Amino acid sequence: MFLKTQAATEVAQFLAHHPTSEQIVAFHPSPEVAERAYELIHADRSGSLTEEERQELDSYMLIEYLVELVKLEAHRQLRQQAS
């Protein structure tokens, strides 16, 4: 199950503004989102995640994967424009 997280909201808002390839490559989550992701990863490693936290972490991992795919495509486009 995919949860609506702060990370998902941030990515949706960012993409809704039609960023350039350069802006996509430079995109990073807010410090709050990064901190929450690190908290969840730490809890996972210590074996103390609740089921809801597991779903939240899974959502963060999916978002990270999709953002990386978009960034790879943006890099490809920038390289193509440069040649």
N, C-alpha and C positions, 0 to 999 in steps of 0.2 A: 504494500500500500504506500502510495506517495503522499507525504504530508506537505501541507502548505507551510513552508518555513520562511524565516527572514531571508535566507539565502535565495530561495525561489522568488520572493518578492523583489529583491534587489536585482536579480538577473532579468526578470520580466520588465522592470522599470527601465533598466539600462537598454535592453533591446528595443523597447517601445520608442526610444528616441532615435532610432535608425543610426547607430554609431558607424563611424568609418572603420576601415580595416585597422588603421593605426590605433583607434580608440579601443577596438576589440582586443587587440594584442596587449594593450596596456591595462586592461580591466583586471581589478583585484577585488575580492570581497572586502566589506567593511571590517574594521578591527573587531567589532562585536560578533560578526558572523564567524570570523576566523577563530576567535576565542571559544565560541560555543562548539565549533567543530573539534577543536583540540580537547575540550572538556569531554566530549563524547568519545573521542578516540582513546583518551586516557581511561575513562570508565570501562570501555570495551576491553582494553588490555588488562585491566584489573579484575575483569569478570563481574562488574557491578552494574551493568546496564539493565534498566527495566525494559519491558517489551515496547513501551512507547518511545523510549530513548533509542532502542534498536531501530525502530521505524524511522525516527528522525535522522539517525546516522545513515541509514540506507538512502534516505532522500538526499542528504548532503553528498553522498558518494555519487549518486546518479547525476546530480546537478554539476558536480566537479567534472565528471566524465563528459557531459554534454558541452560544458564551457571549453574544455580542452579540445574537443572536436571542432568547435566553432573557431577557436584560436588557430588551430592548424590550418583551417581553410583560409582564414584571414592572412596568415603568413604566406600561403601559396599564392593568393591574389596579389599581395605586395611584391613577391618575387617576380610574378608574371608582369606586373606593371613596370618593374625596374628593367626588364629585358627588352 
